[in-house]
Amino acid sequence: MLCSRIRTALSARLDGEELPPGITTRRLDGHLAACQDCRRWNAQAHALTAGLDRATTPPADDPAADALLARLRAAAALPGPVSPGAADTGGKRAG
């Protein structure tokens, strides 16, 4: 079996999708047991997915992040550049 087909199946499994036609879980696991390159590829795909999950999950109850987001939202509503101390001046623009 071609490694490219196995990697497509591994990607589908990682994403929670159905395996491609002609590839069973048993066949996929058997190939992984025998192919170091595909095991390495699978480990890298898992690491990448975990990293993306961490990067896209907002921190829970982070007051500093909440304050920054509030400042950015307020700044987006006003024309002109934001001064570095705008958060301390009630969101007023530099002028």
Secondary structure per residue as TSV (DSSP state, phi and psi in degrees):
chain	resnum	aa	ss	phi	psi
A	1	M	-	360.0	137.5
A	2	L	-	-70.2	137.3
A	3	C	H	-60.9	-32.5
A	4	S	H	-62.3	-38.1
A	5	R	H	-69.4	-38.1
A	6	I	H	-64.9	-42.2
A	7	R	H	-67.1	-34.4
A	8	T	H	-62.9	-42.7
A	9	A	H	-66.7	-39.9
A	10	L	H	-62.8	-40.8
A	11	S	H	-63.3	-42.9
A	12	A	H	-62.5	-44.9
A	13	R	H	-62.5	-41.8
A	14	L	H	-62.6	-35.3
A	15	D	T	-85.6	0.2
A	16	G	T	78.0	20.2
A	17	E	-	-95.2	168.1
A	18	E	-	-69.3	149.2
A	19	L	-	-70.5	150.6
A	20	P	-	-61.3	155.3
A	21	P	T	-55.9	137.8
A	22	G	T	89.0	-4.7
A	23	I	-	-117.9	122.3
A	24	T	-	-103.1	164.0
A	25	T	H	-59.3	-40.3
A	26	R	H	-62.7	-44.1
A	27	R	H	-65.7	-40.9
A	28	L	H	-63.5	-48.1
A	29	D	H	-65.8	-35.5
A	30	G	H	-64.4	-40.6
A	31	H	H	-66.1	-42.5
A	32	L	H	-60.3	-38.4
A	33	A	H	-63.5	-30.7
A	34	A	H	-99.1	-15.0
A	35	C	-	-118.5	106.6
A	36	Q	H	-63.9	-38.6
A	37	D	H	-61.7	-42.1
A	38	C	H	-71.7	-34.5
A	39	R	H	-62.0	-42.4
A	40	R	H	-64.6	-44.7
A	41	W	H	-60.4	-43.1
A	42	N	H	-62.7	-43.0
A	43	A	H	-63.9	-40.7
A	44	Q	H	-66.9	-38.6
A	45	A	H	-64.5	-41.3
A	46	H	H	-64.3	-42.9
A	47	A	H	-64.1	-41.7
A	48	L	H	-63.7	-44.9
A	49	T	H	-62.3	-43.2
A	50	A	H	-63.6	-40.9
A	51	G	H	-64.1	-40.9
A	52	L	H	-65.6	-38.8
A	53	D	H	-62.0	-43.9
A	54	R	H	-64.7	-40.5
A	55	A	H	-69.8	-27.2
A	56	T	H	-100.9	-0.2
A	57	T	S	-95.1	117.1
A	58	P	-	-68.3	148.3
A	59	P	-	-66.3	146.7
A	60	A	S	-85.3	129.8
A	61	D	S	46.6	61.3
A	62	D	-	-108.0	103.5
A	63	P	H	-58.2	-38.0
A	64	A	H	-65.5	-42.3
A	65	A	H	-66.3	-40.1
A	66	D	H	-62.9	-41.4
A	67	A	H	-65.1	-42.1
A	68	L	H	-64.0	-44.4
A	69	L	H	-62.5	-40.1
A	70	A	H	-62.5	-41.6
A	71	R	H	-65.0	-42.5
A	72	L	H	-65.5	-39.7
A	73	R	H	-65.0	-42.7
A	74	A	H	-64.6	-41.1
A	75	A	H	-66.3	-34.0
A	76	A	H	-67.1	-23.0
A	77	A	H	-85.9	-13.1
A	78	L	S	-109.3	144.1
A	79	P	S	-78.6	153.8
A	80	G	S	92.3	173.2
A	81	P	-	-75.0	154.2
A	82	V	-	-96.8	132.0
A	83	S	-	-76.2	155.2
A	84	P	T	-58.1	-29.0
A	85	G	T	-98.5	18.0
A	86	A	G	-58.6	-32.6
A	87	A	G	-65.7	-32.5
A	88	D	G	-81.1	-14.7
A	89	T	G	-110.2	22.8
A	90	G	T	74.6	19.9
A	91	G	T	86.7	10.3
A	92	K	-	-67.6	147.0
A	93	R	-	-80.6	154.6
A	94	A	-	-69.1	145.8
A	95	G	-	-157.7	360.0
